[in-house]
Every structure is written in C-alpha cells, then in structure tokens.
Amino acid sequence: MLDAALASLWLEVASASVTYSAAARVDTRARSMEAQATGEATSPFAADMDLVPTVGLKYDDGSAVASVEYAPRISFREATTNPRTEVQHVGRLLGDWRPERGLTLHGTQEFVLGQVNLFTNLPLGGVPGDDPAVPGDTPVPDVPIQPLPEGVDTVFFLSSLTTLAAETVWLGPGWRLSGSAGFSASGGLDDTAKEAVPFQYGPRAQLSLGYAPAPRHTLATTVGYTDSRFSTGARATVTTLTGAWTHRLDRRTSLEAGVGVGVAYSVRATEDAAPDDPETPGATPSGGRRLTTLQVGETPVVEPAQRLELLPDLTLAVSHRVPSRVADFNGRLSARVTPFVDRLTGLVYPRADLTLNGTWALGPRFRLSGTAGSAFAVGGAVGDRQVVGGVGAGWTLNRWVTLEADTRTAWTRSPDVEAARMVWSATLGLTVQKTGIL
C-alpha cells in the first residue's frame, strides 16, 4: 500500500510543470518638485530612473498552482539636482488549490519593504486599495497624496498583506459562497517616516453569498470587517453589510448597483490630547494635523475621543465594451460612497469616489488606457479632496520586449493647509522578459 501511495505521488509530481520567468525593467521619469520635498529652494522639475529586475517560479500540477516572485526596485532619485539611491524590496507569494470539484482555496502574501517616495507613487483614482494597473507602479496600498512634514518626501516604508480565501459552489446551481480572512500592516517604520505615514496594522475579513436567478442577473450579499490600529494611538473599526445587483443589459453593457450600511467605531490619536502650541495652533506635538476635521454646517465640532456611527455604503457602476479587431474598447464609470479610513489620522468618514476608466486594444500589440477620478468627503464631513487623471500606452515589440509610457497628474486640497497641491509625472519604461520550463 505504501508503494502504491509513493508511486501515485511520484506520478503527480512528475506530471507537474515548473516554469520560470525573468525580467528587467527600466523606467525614466520626469516629475514635478515641491519646496517641501527638500526644504530648500530647488528646481521645480526632477528626473528619476528606476531599475526593476524580476525573478519568479511557478508550479502547476493541474489541481494546485503556486508561484513566487521577487522584484526589487532600485531608484536613482533627482539625478540632476540631489542624486540619491533608494531601494524597495517587493515580493509576492500566491497559491491556488482545488482539493475537490467546486471548492477552491487561495492564499497570497505580498510585501514591500524599503524607501518609498510618496511624490512619485501617484494614485490614478478608483477604490482605495485597488490596483491602478499602470505599468511600473509599486504595489503600495492606500498611500495617499496628503501633506507631509516639511523636509520629508521619502519614507522608510513597510507594507504586508496576508490573505487566505475560499470559494465554493456546493450550495447548488447558481449559488456561490466565498470568504476571506487576512492581516495587513503598512506605514512608516522609523519616527520620521511615521510622521508622514503612521504605521497601521490589523485584521480584515469578508464573507459573500451570491446567487444568479437568471443568466443576466446576479445578486450578492457581502459582510466585511476591518480593524486598523495606528502608531499614533488611533483606531478605526468598520463593519459593512452590502447588497449588490448586477444586470447585463446586453452583450456589451452591464449595470451594477449596491446598497449597504457601515458601522464605524473610531478612537482619536493620543497625541491630540496635548494642549495646542501657541505658535502653531491646531498642530499635534509630532507636527501632524489636529484631529478636529469633522463639522456639520458652518460650525466646527470637536471630535470626541471615541465615535460610533452609521455610514452609507453605496455603489453605482456601468461597464461597456465595444468589441473590434482593430480597436477593442473596455470602459467603466463608477460612483461610490463608502466609509473611508483616513490614512494619516485614523478618522472614519463617508467619502465619495468617482472614477472613469477606459482601455483600447489597438491591435494585438498596442494598448492605450486612460483614467480620471475625484474623491471628496460627503455628509458634512471634512477631509482631503483630490482630482487625479492620467493616460498610458503599451507597445509589445515582440514576446520578449515591451515599451510602455504613462503620464499622470493629481490635484489635492487638504483642510489643514492653505494652498492646494498639484503634482505630475511622466514615465517611459522598457521591459525585457524571458519565460521557460525547468
């Protein structure tokens, strides 16, 4: 019996495939500079270069797939004004396993560790945490464009996200049950970095039940939970219950609508309990913003130490596709009002996100994409407002070489500063890659 089991295991391993991938990417970038990035008078423009070597392995035996990838980013910043080198270690570990028919298990581990320049990681709209899918982006979740302490633009940053998920259709035809649990940690690691981006950590979980009563209709109920604790002493716990309906109007257009509610519990940062400095009223001892950023009408209201409130969770989106051999188009317009956790203060307030994305596949080798978005607080809350946009293009010269370019800009207005910020960047990237079977 042991011989038979070993023989079966050997046959399974022998039938599996192991592939490797190796790539090298070079990005050259021109971007705007601000006085607060260095604290001294300097040129309004800067030039950067990023070198990203990537190595990966993938194991696939039919029922199980595992892959590992390491892609460090070596950045040469401000080559013409204040040259310096920054390094980020980026890694991913992914696994999928189908132990039985109708059951799939997933596992992921992603991390970023190193020096992150907050001025060059410009988001391009979308829901916080979404992958902007722009060539050359570093997967740093939820890094906001918000005011930084004077003299700081690069922080020593850690981002780690561990997720375990399962999905099954055992409940019957048309039914789908999925759930996930994970733990995230991100933010600055030293004292200076924590002033720019406070360190936060905590668990998250989600459970979703979907049903398709007809080929063009899908109903889903989702329960989500996140708990974030900040190095400043703040804490934000959000539980959401949402019902969603997806309807495919025809082969090209689909409509998505969701209605729900979130229960938010937040605790203010402990530093805020200190008295104001008469020379810098409204500032915390660490130089961060004072956490009195929620007001109703025209009269500011000082936040209590703890808050428990109900917030809306609403979604409306339209997706459209124009199939074509020469200009295949995919577009999406979405509007959301969801509980938003401020990355710097830990405050929770309802925020509206409006996004418009489009991708054109102009033949098999050329792709053009564009995106625009805006985000702002609603319901009497006060928070950062931002408008972002960008365009990108990718040209596959052959299966080994890809040329990509993108330009993006962001306008941000914070209630804690008098003037708005406007930043932009333009990047040209070249990728050389190789894949094979071991």
Long-range contacts (C-beta under 8 A, 24 or more apart in sequence): 12-61, 13-61, 15-61, 15-62, 16-59, 16-60, 16-61, 16-62, 17-59, 17-60, 17-61, 17-437, 18-57, 18-58, 18-59, 18-60, 18-437, 18-438, 19-57, 19-58, 19-60, 19-435, 19-436, 19-437, 19-438, 20-55, 20-56, 20-57, 20-58, 20-435, 20-436, 20-437, 20-438, 21-54, 21-55, 21-56, 21-57, 21-58, 21-69, 21-433, 21-434, 21-435, 22-54, 22-55, 22-56, 22-433, 22-434, 22-435, 23-53, 23-54, 23-431, 23-432, 23-433, 23-434, 24-51, 24-52, 24-53, 24-54, 24-431, 24-432, 24-433, 25-50, 25-51, 25-52, 25-53, 25-54, 25-136, 25-429, 25-430, 25-431, 25-432, 26-50, 26-51, 26-52, 26-429, 26-430, 27-52, 27-136, 27-427, 27-428, 27-429, 28-427, 28-428, 28-429, 29-120, 29-425, 29-426, 29-427, 29-428, 30-425, 30-426, 31-119, 31-120, 31-423, 31-424, 31-425, 31-426, 32-119, 32-422, 32-423, 32-424, 32-425, 33-78, 33-81, 33-119, 34-119, 34-153, 34-421, 34-423, 36-148, 36-150, 36-151, 36-152, 36-153, 37-119, 37-153, 38-82, 38-151, 38-153, 39-150, 39-151, 42-81, 42-82, 43-80, 43-81, 46-77, 46-78, 46-80, 46-81, 47-78, 47-79, 47-80, 48-75, 48-76, 48-77, 48-78, 48-79, 48-117, 48-120, 49-75, 49-76, 49-79, 50-74, 50-75, 50-76, 50-136, 51-75, 51-76, 52-136, 54-433, 57-438, 63-97, 63-98, 63-99, 64-95, 64-96, 64-97, 64-98, 65-94, 65-95, 65-96, 65-97, 66-93, 66-94, 66-95, 66-96, 67-92, 67-93, 67-94, 67-95, 68-92, 68-93, 68-94, 69-93, 72-114, 73-114, 73-138, 75-115, 75-117, 77-117, 77-154, 86-114, 86-115, 86-116, 86-117, 86-154, 87-114, 87-115, 88-112, 88-113, 88-114, 88-115, 88-116, 88-138, 88-157, 89-113, 89-114, 90-138, 90-139, 102-168, 102-169, 102-170, 103-166, 103-167, 103-168, 103-170, 104-166, 104-167, 104-168, 105-164, 105-165, 105-166, 106-163, 106-164, 106-165, 106-166, 106-167, 106-180, 107-163, 107-164, 107-165, 108-161, 108-162, 108-163, 109-160, 109-161, 109-162, 109-163, 110-139, 110-159, 110-160, 110-161, 111-158, 111-159, 111-160, 111-161, 112-138, 112-139, 112-140, 112-157, 112-158, 112-159, 112-160, 113-157, 113-158, 113-159, 114-156, 114-157, 115-154, 115-155, 115-156, 115-157, 116-140, 116-143, 116-154, 116-155, 116-156, 116-157, 117-153, 117-154, 118-143, 118-145, 118-148, 118-153, 118-154, 118-155, 118-196, 118-197, 119-153, 119-423, 120-425, 122-388, 122-390, 122-408, 122-409, 122-410, 122-423, 122-424, 122-425, 123-388, 123-410, 124-371, 124-373, 124-388, 124-389, 124-390, 124-408, 125-353, 125-355, 125-356, 125-357, 125-371, 125-372, 125-373, 125-374, 125-375, 125-388, 125-389, 126-353, 126-355, 126-357, 126-371, 126-373, 127-336, 127-338, 127-353, 127-355, 128-340, 128-353, 132-371, 133-369, 134-369, 134-390, 134-392, 134-406, 134-408, 135-392, 135-394, 135-404, 135-406, 135-427, 135-429, 135-431, 136-404, 136-406, 136-427, 136-429, 140-186, 141-184, 141-186, 142-186, 142-343, 143-197, 143-343, 144-342, 144-343, 144-344, 144-384, 145-384, 145-386, 145-410, 145-412, 145-421, 145-423, 146-343, 146-344, 146-384, 146-412, 146-414, 147-289, 147-414, 147-416, 147-417, 147-421, 148-196, 149-192, 149-195, 149-196, 149-287, 149-288, 152-192, 152-193, 152-195, 152-196, 155-188, 155-192, 155-193, 155-196, 155-197, 156-188, 156-189, 156-190, 156-193, 157-186, 157-187, 157-188, 157-189, 157-193, 157-197, 158-185, 158-186, 158-187, 158-189, 158-199, 159-185, 159-186, 160-184, 160-185, 160-186, 161-186, 174-211, 174-212, 174-213, 175-209, 175-210, 175-211, 176-209, 176-210, 176-211, 176-212, 177-208, 177-209, 177-210, 178-207, 178-208, 178-210, 179-205, 179-206, 179-207, 179-208, 180-205, 180-206, 181-205, 187-230, 187-231, 194-231, 194-232, 194-286, 195-286, 195-287, 195-288, 197-343, 197-344, 198-230, 198-231, 198-232, 198-234, 198-343, 198-344, 198-346, 199-230, 199-231, 200-228, 200-229, 200-230, 200-231, 200-343, 200-346, 201-228, 201-229, 202-226, 202-227, 202-228, 202-229, 203-227, 215-248, 216-247, 216-248, 216-249, 217-245, 217-246, 217-247, 217-248, 218-245, 218-246, 218-247, 219-243, 219-244, 219-245, 220-244, 220-245, 220-246, 222-260, 226-341, 228-341, 228-346, 230-269, 230-346, 232-269, 232-270, 232-271, 232-286, 232-288, 232-345, 232-346, 233-267, 233-268, 233-269, 233-270, 233-271, 234-266, 234-267, 234-268, 234-269, 234-270, 234-291, 234-345, 234-346, 234-347, 235-265, 235-266, 235-267, 235-346, 236-264, 236-265, 236-266, 236-267, 236-341, 236-346, 236-347, 236-348, 237-264, 237-265, 237-266, 238-262, 238-263, 238-264, 238-265, 238-339, 238-341, 238-348, 239-263, 240-313, 240-338, 240-339, 241-313, 242-313, 242-315, 244-315, 252-320, 252-321, 252-322, 252-323, 253-318, 253-319, 253-320, 253-321, 254-318, 254-319, 254-320, 255-317, 255-318, 256-315, 256-316, 256-317, 256-318, 256-319, 256-334, 257-315, 257-316, 257-317, 258-313, 258-314, 258-315, 258-316, 259-313, 259-314, 259-315, 260-312, 260-313, 260-314, 261-310, 261-311, 261-312, 261-313, 262-310, 262-311, 262-312, 262-313, 262-338, 262-339, 263-308, 263-309, 263-310, 263-311, 264-307, 264-308, 264-309, 264-310, 264-311, 264-339, 264-348, 265-306, 265-307, 265-308, 266-306, 266-307, 266-346, 266-347, 266-348, 267-305, 267-306, 267-346, 268-303, 268-304, 268-305, 268-306, 268-346, 268-347, 269-345, 269-346, 282-416, 288-344, 288-345, 289-344, 289-345, 289-414, 289-416, 290-416, 291-345, 291-346, 291-347, 293-342, 293-345, 293-347, 293-381, 293-382, 293-383, 293-415, 293-416, 294-347, 294-349, 294-380, 294-381, 294-382, 295-380, 295-381, 295-382, 296-380, 297-380, 303-347, 307-348, 309-348, 311-338, 311-339, 311-348, 311-349, 311-350, 311-379, 312-337, 312-338, 312-350, 312-379, 313-337, 313-338, 313-339, 314-338, 325-363, 326-362, 326-363, 327-360, 327-361, 327-362, 328-360, 328-361, 329-358, 329-359, 329-360, 329-361, 330-358, 330-359, 331-356, 331-357, 331-358, 331-359, 332-356, 332-357, 332-358, 337-378, 340-377, 340-383, 342-383, 342-384, 347-383, 349-377, 349-379, 349-381, 349-382, 349-383, 350-377, 350-378, 350-379, 350-381, 351-375, 351-376, 351-377, 351-378, 351-381, 351-383, 352-376, 352-377, 352-378, 364-396, 365-395, 365-396, 365-397, 366-393, 366-394, 366-395, 366-396, 367-393, 367-394, 367-395, 368-392, 368-393, 369-393, 382-415, 383-415, 384-412, 384-413, 384-414, 384-415, 385-412, 385-413, 385-414, 386-410, 386-411, 386-412, 386-413, 387-411, 400-432, 400-433, 400-434, 401-430, 401-431, 401-432, 401-433, 402-430, 402-431, 402-433, 403-428, 403-429, 403-430, 403-431, 404-428, 404-429, 404-430, 404-431, 405-429
